[in-house]
Amino acid sequence: MKLKFNTQQYQTRAVEALRVVFRDASFASDSVKINVEQIFAQKSPNTDVKVI
């Protein structure tokens, strides 16, 4: 079952996080995963983003 990932939901909530971990299966597509990584790189460059 694929879960739809809402990037807007995480743009404001996790900006202060030191580390964020996502399950690869939680992304609807690879492009969504790349977008999330780019959003964190822009909005919170010190956040360590991991996808497992």
C-alpha positions as CSV (number, residue, x, y, z in Angstrom):
1,M,0.0,0.0,0.0
2,K,1.5,3.3,-1.1
3,L,1.0,6.3,1.2
4,K,0.7,9.7,-0.2
5,F,3.3,12.1,1.2
6,N,2.2,15.7,1.8
7,T,5.3,17.9,1.5
8,Q,3.5,21.0,2.8
9,Q,2.8,19.2,6.0
10,Y,6.5,18.9,6.8
11,Q,7.7,22.2,5.4
12,T,6.9,24.1,8.6
13,R,6.8,21.4,11.3
14,A,10.3,19.9,11.0
15,V,12.4,23.0,10.2
16,E,14.0,22.9,13.6
17,A,14.8,19.1,13.6
18,L,18.4,17.9,13.8
19,R,17.5,14.6,12.1
20,V,14.5,13.4,10.1
21,V,14.0,9.7,9.0
22,F,11.5,8.6,6.4
23,R,10.5,5.2,5.1
24,D,11.1,4.8,1.4
25,A,7.7,3.2,1.0
26,S,6.0,6.3,2.4
27,F,6.7,8.3,-0.8
28,A,4.3,8.1,-3.7
29,S,7.1,8.5,-6.2
30,D,10.9,9.1,-6.4
31,S,10.2,12.7,-7.5
32,V,8.3,13.4,-4.2
33,K,11.3,12.0,-2.3
34,I,13.7,14.2,-4.1
35,N,11.4,17.2,-3.5
36,V,11.4,16.5,0.2
37,E,15.1,16.3,0.4
38,Q,15.4,19.6,-1.5
39,I,12.9,21.3,0.8
40,F,14.9,20.3,3.8
41,A,18.2,21.4,2.1
42,Q,16.7,24.9,1.5
43,K,14.6,25.4,4.6
44,S,16.8,23.6,7.2
45,P,20.3,22.9,5.8
46,N,21.5,21.6,9.2
47,T,18.9,18.8,9.3
48,D,20.1,15.4,8.5
49,V,17.6,13.7,6.2
50,K,17.6,9.9,5.9
51,V,15.4,7.7,3.8
52,I,15.5,4.0,4.7
